[in-house]
Amino acid sequence: MNLESNVLIVDNNVGIVTLTLNRPEVRNALNETLIVSLIQELDRLETDSTVKLVVINSLGDNFCAGADLNWMQQSLNYDEAANTEDAIILSTLMRKLNSLPKPTVCITQGAVYGGGIGLVACCDISIAIDTTKFCFSEVKLGLAPAVIEPYIVNAIG
């Protein structure tokens, strides 16, 4: 795994922890590094009794444009096991966020596509400005939003 530094900014302000997606140059698209960083931080927050609220937001004009296309392009060369592992990593993130025993708030702007909608659906509260655009863009590529679908259905019925 090629670890980028600072893809996730963590700020703890007296029990309110803000997780800020920090890949504005690619619209905060999810890649393995960002997903694993979020999972590791959620693992830590889950057992931290001083944390009372978790806020997820992002830098730049867009909250999260879904999966990073460069990361997805690499997966074309993966075998079935590697592709399954990628799906499990994303699934783990969604499950951990959805079941976090702390209140969660998601603050969005700009593009909220694919996996970004999954993050929103897994939070307890979502706040979006009126120009935010939500889209399941992966269906245009013939891909089903299978990993995030249970959380979306649960959130909107």
Phi, psi and omega in degrees: 000130177272103185276117172277149178266150174061033176284346179225123177260129181245126179231124178249113181243089177052055175089353174256108183261127177252125176255114185250118176294129188232062173225052186299335180294341176236033179056032179058034179296146181281131169229178184303319182297313180293319179298312180295322178298317177296316179300313181298319180290319177297322175302316181292316183293328183305322185255003180274107184289346179279346182275124181251338183206141177240127178246134175244127177216193182208161174269152176093189185280343186234141178291300181195120182271025180082213182283141176295124183297327177295320177294317179296322179299319179299327184291345177298334180265359180283153170276178183300320182297317180292320177295322177296319179299318177301316179296322180294322179298313179296319178299320178298317178301311182297317180297315181296317180293317181297326184256009180302128183278033176230149175297141181233140178232133178246126179247119188238158175204160176063224182281131171229096187242152172044244182301334175297321176294325176300316178300315179300313183295332181278348179272157181287323181225141175232135178238127180229142173285161189292348178261006179294139179243124178256137183202138171267075187293338182295335180293335176293339178263003181083016180255138176273143177281053191299319184291323183268346186306314181300326181285324177295310180300318179296322183286322185250352177081000000 
